[in-house]
Amino acid sequence: MTDIGFYHLLRTPLEAALPRLLEKTLESGARAVVKAGSEARVKQLDDALWRWGPSNRNAGFLPHGTAADGNAEMQPVWLTAAEENPNGATFLFLTDGADSGALGDFARCFALFDGRDEAAVAHARTQWKAWKDAGHALTYWQQGERGWEKKG
């Protein structure tokens, strides 16, 4: 079964939280697929990741790609709105209420949701119940003053 972490965004938007989680993913030697709710959102996240760098706390570059870039097998982070894993990722990031029918293909899944959006919170609760009933190992993380705090 897949280890699934629910990441409750309370202090920063997805565009600020996602790059930090992806940095840690790459530091661990893993690859990631980020599944967004739409192609328009893929473009927004792509733009946000290109802007991530020296002006933020990271002094480097966060390598990633999309279908528009091609060469998926060479990309350590792949942004998509589709159900795919073209870069052989072991980590899956679900954003914007995206779901996946292929959770078992990944070692870890990160379900990020905006705590200021009641519909997103309700959807995360529905996902939690379904994935718990399916036997996945679940954890719950909440943004606090000092970063992510494990709550359950």
Salt bridges, closest charged atoms under 4 A:
GLU15 OE2 - ARG41 NH1 2.44
GLU23 OE1 - ARG57 NH2 3.00
ASP46 OD1 - HIS64 NE2 2.67
ASP47 OD1 - LYS43 NZ 2.89
GLU83 OE1 - LYS35 NZ 3.29
ASP96 OD1 - ARG41 NE 2.99
ASP99 OD2 - HIS123 NE2 3.37
ASP114 OD1 - ARG116 NE 3.21
ASP133 OD2 - LYS129 NZ 2.85
GLU149 OE1 - LYS151 NZ 3.36
